């Protein structure tokens, strides 16, 4: 329907690029064809989870925060198919077991570095623009920095990245 009638589509934070390329982009194209529109006429807005910092320590802290946030999303039964299709079968069931026990640290420990590599973009600040283009080119027309509001310095740095991306 979005491809047929909407100006754009805002996908979920766990809409990883592979899922979007296999399912969302083709469905937008199908809908656009029905109404005689071009798929490029429909904006695809993708919230992105980033792990960004200039030092290993900064990225470690961001990685652990992303691990906890992703475990929260992965605990939702309705999202389990996305994790399963991305090659992480059973993630939701394992996390829900830890959730029922009240084990928040255990929930986060179920999110591996491979999960993070699939669902988040990790980089230094100088490399973030290129890493995002590599991951989302041909999929997203707009990126939304999911974790840009953690602090004012990060907010400003995300703004710089956004400005550079907008002139591409």
C-alpha positions as CSV (number, residue, x, y, z in Angstrom):
1,X,0.0,0.0,0.0
2,X,2.8,2.4,0.8
3,X,4.2,2.0,-2.7
4,X,0.8,2.6,-4.2
5,X,-0.4,5.7,-2.3
6,X,2.1,7.0,0.2
7,X,4.9,9.6,0.0
8,X,7.1,7.4,2.1
9,X,7.5,4.6,4.6
10,X,9.1,4.8,8.1
11,X,10.4,1.3,9.0
12,X,11.1,-0.2,12.4
13,X,14.5,0.2,14.1
14,X,15.1,-3.5,13.7
15,X,14.5,-3.4,9.9
16,X,17.9,-4.6,9.1
17,X,19.2,-4.0,5.6
18,X,18.9,-7.6,4.4
19,X,15.3,-7.8,5.4
20,X,14.5,-4.4,3.8
21,X,16.2,-5.4,0.6
22,X,14.4,-8.8,0.4
23,X,11.0,-7.7,1.4
24,X,10.2,-4.0,1.9
25,X,11.9,-2.6,-1.2
26,X,10.3,-5.1,-3.6
27,X,6.8,-4.6,-2.0
28,X,7.2,-0.8,-2.4
29,X,8.1,-1.4,-6.1
30,X,5.0,-3.6,-6.5
31,X,2.7,-1.0,-5.0
32,X,4.3,1.8,-7.1
33,X,3.8,-0.2,-10.3
34,X,0.1,-0.5,-9.5
35,X,-0.4,3.2,-9.4
36,X,2.1,4.0,-12.3
37,X,4.7,5.5,-10.0
38,X,8.4,5.0,-9.8
39,X,9.7,3.3,-6.6
40,X,12.1,6.2,-6.2
41,X,9.2,8.5,-5.6
42,X,8.5,6.8,-2.3
43,X,10.8,7.8,0.6
44,X,12.1,4.9,2.7
45,X,13.0,6.3,6.2
46,X,15.2,4.0,8.2
47,X,16.1,4.5,11.9
48,X,19.7,3.3,12.3
49,X,21.3,2.1,15.5
50,X,24.9,3.2,15.6
51,X,28.0,2.4,17.6
52,X,30.3,5.3,17.1
53,X,33.2,6.7,18.9
54,X,36.8,7.9,18.3
55,X,38.3,5.4,20.8
56,X,38.0,1.7,21.5
57,X,36.6,2.7,24.9
58,X,33.9,4.9,23.4
59,X,32.8,2.2,21.0
60,X,32.9,-0.4,23.7
61,X,30.4,1.7,25.8
62,X,28.2,2.3,22.8
63,X,28.4,-1.4,21.9
64,X,27.2,-2.5,25.3
65,X,24.4,0.1,25.2
66,X,23.3,-1.1,21.7
67,X,23.4,-4.7,23.0
68,X,21.0,-3.9,25.8
69,X,18.7,-1.9,23.5
70,X,18.6,-4.6,20.8
71,X,17.8,-7.2,23.4
72,X,14.8,-5.2,24.4
73,X,13.6,-5.2,20.8
74,X,14.4,-8.8,20.3
75,X,12.3,-9.8,23.3
76,X,9.2,-8.8,21.4
77,X,7.6,-12.0,20.0
78,X,6.3,-10.2,16.9
79,X,9.8,-9.3,15.8
80,X,11.2,-12.8,16.2
81,X,10.9,-13.6,12.5
82,X,13.2,-10.8,11.6
83,X,15.9,-12.2,13.9
84,X,15.3,-15.7,12.6
85,X,15.5,-14.7,9.0
86,X,18.7,-12.8,9.6
87,X,20.3,-16.0,10.7
88,X,19.7,-15.7,14.5
89,X,17.1,-18.4,15.0
90,X,15.8,-18.6,18.6
91,X,17.1,-15.3,19.7
92,X,13.7,-14.1,20.9
93,X,12.9,-17.3,22.8
94,X,16.3,-17.2,24.6
95,X,15.9,-13.5,25.5
96,X,12.3,-13.9,26.7
97,X,13.5,-16.7,29.0
98,X,16.0,-14.3,30.6
99,X,13.3,-11.6,30.6
100,X,10.9,-13.7,32.6
101,X,13.6,-14.4,35.1
102,X,14.2,-10.6,35.4
103,X,17.8,-11.0,34.1
104,X,18.4,-7.8,32.1
105,X,22.2,-8.5,31.9
106,X,21.4,-12.0,30.6
107,X,19.1,-10.6,28.0
108,X,21.9,-8.3,26.7
109,X,24.4,-11.2,26.7
110,X,22.2,-13.0,24.2
111,X,23.0,-10.3,21.6
112,X,26.3,-11.3,20.0
113,X,28.7,-9.2,18.1
114,X,27.2,-10.8,14.9
115,X,23.8,-9.5,15.9
116,X,25.3,-6.0,16.4
117,X,27.1,-6.2,13.0
118,X,23.7,-7.0,11.4
119,X,21.4,-4.6,13.2
120,X,23.8,-1.7,14.0
121,X,26.5,0.3,12.2
122,X,29.8,0.6,14.0
123,X,32.4,3.1,13.1
124,X,34.6,6.0,14.2
125,X,33.0,9.4,13.7
126,X,35.1,10.1,10.6
127,X,34.1,6.8,9.1
128,X,30.4,6.9,10.0
129,X,29.2,8.5,6.8
130,X,30.9,5.9,4.6
131,X,29.8,3.0,6.8
132,X,26.2,4.1,6.6
133,X,26.3,4.6,2.8
134,X,27.9,1.1,2.5
135,X,25.1,-0.5,4.6
136,X,22.0,1.4,3.4
137,X,22.7,2.6,-0.2
138,X,19.9,1.5,-2.5
139,X,17.7,0.8,0.5
140,X,17.1,4.0,2.5
141,X,16.4,7.4,1.2
142,X,16.6,8.9,4.7
143,X,18.3,7.8,7.8
144,X,17.2,8.6,11.3
145,X,19.8,8.5,13.9
146,X,18.1,6.4,16.6
147,X,20.6,7.2,19.4
148,X,21.6,10.7,18.5
149,X,20.1,12.2,21.6
150,X,22.3,10.6,24.2
151,X,24.2,13.8,24.8
152,X,24.7,17.2,23.2
153,X,28.1,16.5,21.8
154,X,26.9,13.4,20.0
155,X,23.8,15.2,18.8
156,X,26.0,17.9,17.1
157,X,28.3,15.3,15.6
158,X,25.4,13.3,14.2
159,X,24.2,16.6,12.7
160,X,27.5,17.0,10.9
161,X,27.2,13.4,9.5
162,X,23.6,14.1,8.5
163,X,24.7,17.3,6.6
164,X,27.4,15.4,4.7
165,X,24.9,12.6,3.8
166,X,22.3,15.1,2.6
167,X,24.6,16.4,-0.1
168,X,25.4,13.0,-1.5
